[in-house]
Amino acid sequence: MIEIDAGTKTSTPAGTTRHVALLVETSNAYARGLLLGIKKYLVYHPGWSIYLGEHGRHETDLSWLDSWRGQGVIARIENEKTAEHVRRLGVPAVDLSAARLLPELPCVETDDDVIAQWAVDHFAVRGLRNFAYCGDARYSWSIKRGVRFSKHVRERGFEPHEFRIEPSGTLADDRFAMAEWLRNLPKPIGILACYDIAGQELLEACKIANVNVPVDVAVIGVDNDELICNLTSPSLSSVQSDASGTGFLAASLLDEMMSGRVLEPQLHLIEPLRVVTRQSSDILSVSDPIVARALQFIRDRVEWGTPVSSVQRHVGLSRRALDYRFVQILGRTVHEEITRVRMERLADLLIKTDWTLPQLAERLGFSHAEYMGVAFKKFTGKSPGEYRKANRSN
C-alpha cells in the first residue's frame, strides 16, 4: 500500500487529519488522471492522509481495507466485490463509475453522451457515412457509451455497427474476431473504440484484416492516453476526457460529506476536453471531387485566413453552387467549414504554444485578436484563455 500524506493544514479542526482511501486503479491514464485531480484538490484543501492500494482495472483484492479505519472513500465501483467493501466500511463515499452499483452514493463520471456526439461529428465532418462502435462487454460504462453513440448515428439517418470484446476470449481471439468483423464492414467507415486500449487493438486487427487506416477505416479512442495513442501505428486519435476535473470534483464532494453535509446521490457528468486528431482518423472521405478539392484547399491554407472567394476561384464554381454542394454533403456552408478548420487549428495552437492572442491572430489571419476570441468562444463555449487553462491542467 502507498500512503501519501497530503499535508497538515486543513479547514477541519486544528490537529485533525482525515484518512481517505482511494480505490482507484493506477494501470491506465484515465484513472491516473482521476488521482491527479484529487491531488490538485488537496493543494487547496490539505489535511487528508491518502491510502492507495496498487491494483489494476480487474483486481478486486481489497483485503487491506479490513483493518483500515478512516473517514472517507473515493472509489471506482465497477464490480460487486468493491461495492461490498465500500458498503461495509460505512463511511462517506463518492463513486467514480457509471455502473452505479451503489446508487445511494454521489457519483462523478465522464459524460458519455458528449463523447459519443463528438466522435460521430468527428467522422461526419470528414465525409464518412458509415459508423461503428467497438465496446467492451465487461464494463457498463462501455455499453452505455455504445448506446449513446448509436443514438447520435441514427439521428443523422444512418444505422450503426457494433463489436463487443467478450471477457471469455483471449487477447488473440479478440484480435482475430475483430479482424473478421472489420473485413465485413461497409467502407469507408469511422469506428469509435470505447477506450484507447480497444483502439490500439482495432488498429492491430486492421493489419491482420489488410484494411487501410485511415482510408478504409478511421479509428478514434477515448481518454487520450499519450503512451497508447503514440505506441500504435498509425497513431491513434482520441477524445480527451477531463479525468483531472472529475477527480477534483469527487474530492470536493467527499470533503463536504466528511464535514457533515448530507448530499443527494446525484450523478455529476463531466464533459470531455477535446478531440485530439492523429493519423488514425486524419482523412477526408468525400465522393464529390469538387468538394474534396475545396476541402483540401481550405486545410492547406488554414493559417492564411482563406476567404470563400479564393475557394470559389480554386474550384471554378459560384458561391451559391459551392455552398449547395457543401450543405448536401457536409451539412454546412463553405464559410462554416473555413471557420471550423481555423477554430480547430487555433485550439491546437493554444495548447501546443505559449503564443499571445495577438500572435495567434496574426498567424491565423484574423484582423483583431478580440474578434478571434469572440469567434472561438462561440465555437467552443470557452474563451481562448479558458480553453488553454483547461486543456493544460489535465
GIZI-V73865 format. One record per residue. RES is the residue in three letters. BURIAL is b if it has 9 or more other ideal C-beta (glycine too) atoms within 8 Angstrom, else e. Layout:
BEGIN
res=RES burial=BURIAL
res=RES burial=BURIAL
END
This chain:
BEGIN
res=MET burial=e
res=ILE burial=e
res=GLU burial=e
res=ILE burial=e
res=ASP burial=e
res=ALA burial=b
res=GLY burial=b
res=THR burial=e
res=LYS burial=e
res=THR burial=b
res=SER burial=e
res=THR burial=e
res=PRO burial=e
res=ALA burial=e
res=GLY burial=e
res=THR burial=e
res=THR burial=e
res=ARG burial=b
res=HIS burial=b
res=VAL burial=b
res=ALA burial=b
res=LEU burial=b
res=LEU burial=b
res=VAL burial=b
res=GLU burial=b
res=THR burial=b
res=SER burial=e
res=ASN burial=b
res=ALA burial=b
res=TYR burial=b
res=ALA burial=b
res=ARG burial=b
res=GLY burial=b
res=LEU burial=b
res=LEU burial=b
res=LEU burial=b
res=GLY burial=b
res=ILE burial=b
res=LYS burial=b
res=LYS burial=b
res=TYR burial=b
res=LEU burial=b
res=VAL burial=e
res=TYR burial=e
res=HIS burial=b
res=PRO burial=b
res=GLY burial=b
res=TRP burial=b
res=SER burial=b
res=ILE burial=b
res=TYR burial=b
res=LEU burial=b
res=GLY burial=b
res=GLU burial=e
res=HIS burial=b
res=GLY burial=e
res=ARG burial=e
res=HIS burial=e
res=GLU burial=e
res=THR burial=e
res=ASP burial=e
res=LEU burial=b
res=SER burial=e
res=TRP burial=e
res=LEU burial=b
res=ASP burial=e
res=SER burial=e
res=TRP burial=b
res=ARG burial=e
res=GLY burial=b
res=GLN burial=e
res=GLY burial=b
res=VAL burial=b
res=ILE burial=b
res=ALA burial=b
res=ARG burial=b
res=ILE burial=b
res=GLU burial=b
res=ASN burial=b
res=GLU burial=e
res=LYS burial=e
res=THR burial=b
res=ALA burial=b
res=GLU burial=e
res=HIS burial=b
res=VAL burial=b
res=ARG burial=e
res=ARG burial=e
res=LEU burial=b
res=GLY burial=e
res=VAL burial=e
res=PRO burial=b
res=ALA burial=b
res=VAL burial=b
res=ASP burial=b
res=LEU burial=b
res=SER burial=b
res=ALA burial=b
res=ALA burial=b
res=ARG burial=b
res=LEU burial=b
res=LEU burial=b
res=PRO burial=e
res=GLU burial=e
res=LEU burial=b
res=PRO burial=b
res=CYS burial=b
res=VAL burial=b
res=GLU burial=b
res=THR burial=b
res=ASP burial=b
res=ASP burial=b
res=ASP burial=b
res=VAL burial=b
res=ILE burial=b
res=ALA burial=b
res=GLN burial=b
res=TRP burial=b
res=ALA burial=b
res=VAL burial=b
res=ASP burial=e
res=HIS burial=b
res=PHE burial=b
res=ALA burial=b
res=VAL burial=e
res=ARG burial=b
res=GLY burial=b
res=LEU burial=b
res=ARG burial=e
res=ASN burial=b
res=PHE burial=b
res=ALA burial=b
res=TYR burial=b
res=CYS burial=b
res=GLY burial=b
res=ASP burial=b
res=ALA burial=b
res=ARG burial=e
res=TYR burial=b
res=SER burial=b
res=TRP burial=b
res=SER burial=b
res=ILE burial=b
res=LYS burial=b
res=ARG burial=b
res=GLY burial=b
res=VAL burial=e
res=ARG burial=b
res=PHE burial=b
res=SER burial=b
res=LYS burial=b
res=HIS burial=b
res=VAL burial=b
res=ARG burial=b
res=GLU burial=e
res=ARG burial=e
res=GLY burial=e
res=PHE burial=b
res=GLU burial=e
res=PRO burial=b
res=HIS burial=b
res=GLU burial=b
res=PHE burial=b
res=ARG burial=b
res=ILE burial=b
res=GLU burial=e
res=PRO burial=e
res=SER burial=e
res=GLY burial=b
res=THR burial=e
res=LEU burial=e
res=ALA burial=e
res=ASP burial=e
res=ASP burial=b
res=ARG burial=b
res=PHE burial=b
res=ALA burial=b
res=MET burial=b
res=ALA burial=b
res=GLU burial=b
res=TRP burial=b
res=LEU burial=b
res=ARG burial=e
res=ASN burial=e
res=LEU burial=b
res=PRO burial=e
res=LYS burial=e
res=PRO burial=b
res=ILE burial=b
res=GLY burial=b
res=ILE burial=b
res=LEU burial=b
res=ALA burial=b
res=CYS burial=b
res=TYR burial=b
res=ASP burial=b
res=ILE burial=b
res=ALA burial=b
res=GLY burial=b
res=GLN burial=b
res=GLU burial=b
res=LEU burial=b
res=LEU burial=b
res=GLU burial=b
res=ALA burial=b
res=CYS burial=b
res=LYS burial=e
res=ILE burial=b
res=ALA burial=b
res=ASN burial=e
res=VAL burial=b
res=ASN burial=e
res=VAL burial=b
res=PRO burial=b
res=VAL burial=e
res=ASP burial=b
res=VAL burial=b
res=ALA burial=b
res=VAL burial=b
res=ILE burial=b
res=GLY burial=b
res=VAL burial=b
res=ASP burial=b
res=ASN burial=b
res=ASP burial=b
res=GLU burial=e
res=LEU burial=e
res=ILE burial=b
res=CYS burial=b
res=ASN burial=b
res=LEU burial=e
res=THR burial=b
res=SER burial=e
res=PRO burial=b
res=SER burial=b
res=LEU burial=b
res=SER burial=b
res=SER burial=b
res=VAL burial=b
res=GLN burial=b
res=SER burial=b
res=ASP burial=b
res=ALA burial=b
res=SER burial=b
res=GLY burial=b
res=THR burial=b
res=GLY burial=b
res=PHE burial=b
res=LEU burial=b
res=ALA burial=b
res=ALA burial=b
res=SER burial=b
res=LEU burial=b
res=LEU burial=b
res=ASP burial=b
res=GLU burial=b
res=MET burial=b
res=MET burial=b
res=SER burial=e
res=GLY burial=e
res=ARG burial=e
res=VAL burial=e
res=LEU burial=b
res=GLU burial=e
res=PRO burial=e
res=GLN burial=e
res=LEU burial=e
res=HIS burial=b
res=LEU burial=e
res=ILE burial=b
res=GLU burial=e
res=PRO burial=b
res=LEU burial=b
res=ARG burial=b
res=VAL burial=b
res=VAL burial=b
res=THR burial=e
res=ARG burial=b
res=GLN burial=b
res=SER burial=b
res=SER burial=b
res=ASP burial=e
res=ILE burial=b
res=LEU burial=b
res=SER burial=b
res=VAL burial=b
res=SER burial=e
res=ASP burial=e
res=PRO burial=e
res=ILE burial=b
res=VAL burial=b
res=ALA burial=b
res=ARG burial=b
res=ALA burial=b
res=LEU burial=b
res=GLN burial=b
res=PHE burial=b
res=ILE burial=b
res=ARG burial=b
res=ASP burial=e
res=ARG burial=b
res=VAL burial=b
res=GLU burial=e
res=TRP burial=e
res=GLY burial=e
res=THR burial=b
res=PRO burial=e
res=VAL burial=b
res=SER burial=e
res=SER burial=b
res=VAL burial=b
res=GLN burial=b
res=ARG burial=e
res=HIS burial=b
res=VAL burial=b
res=GLY burial=e
res=LEU burial=b
res=SER burial=e
res=ARG burial=b
res=ARG burial=e
res=ALA burial=e
res=LEU burial=b
res=ASP burial=b
res=TYR burial=e
res=ARG burial=b
res=PHE burial=b
res=VAL burial=b
res=GLN burial=e
res=ILE burial=b
res=LEU burial=b
res=GLY burial=e
res=ARG burial=e
res=THR burial=e
res=VAL burial=b
res=HIS burial=e
res=GLU burial=e
res=GLU burial=b
res=ILE burial=b
res=THR burial=b
res=ARG burial=b
res=VAL burial=b
res=ARG burial=b
res=MET burial=b
res=GLU burial=b
res=ARG burial=b
res=LEU burial=b
res=ALA burial=b
res=ASP burial=e
res=LEU burial=b
res=LEU burial=b
res=ILE burial=b
res=LYS burial=e
res=THR burial=e
res=ASP burial=e
res=TRP burial=e
res=THR burial=e
res=LEU burial=b
res=PRO burial=e
res=GLN burial=e
res=LEU burial=b
res=ALA burial=b
res=GLU burial=e
res=ARG burial=b
res=LEU burial=b
res=GLY burial=b
res=PHE burial=b
res=SER burial=e
res=HIS burial=e
res=ALA burial=b
res=GLU burial=e
res=TYR burial=b
res=MET burial=b
res=GLY burial=b
res=VAL burial=e
res=ALA burial=b
res=PHE burial=b
res=LYS burial=b
res=LYS burial=e
res=PHE burial=e
res=THR burial=b
res=GLY burial=e
res=LYS burial=b
res=SER burial=e
res=PRO burial=b
res=GLY burial=e
res=GLU burial=e
res=TYR burial=b
res=ARG burial=b
res=LYS burial=e
res=ALA burial=b
res=ASN burial=b
res=ARG burial=e
res=SER burial=e
res=ASN burial=b
END
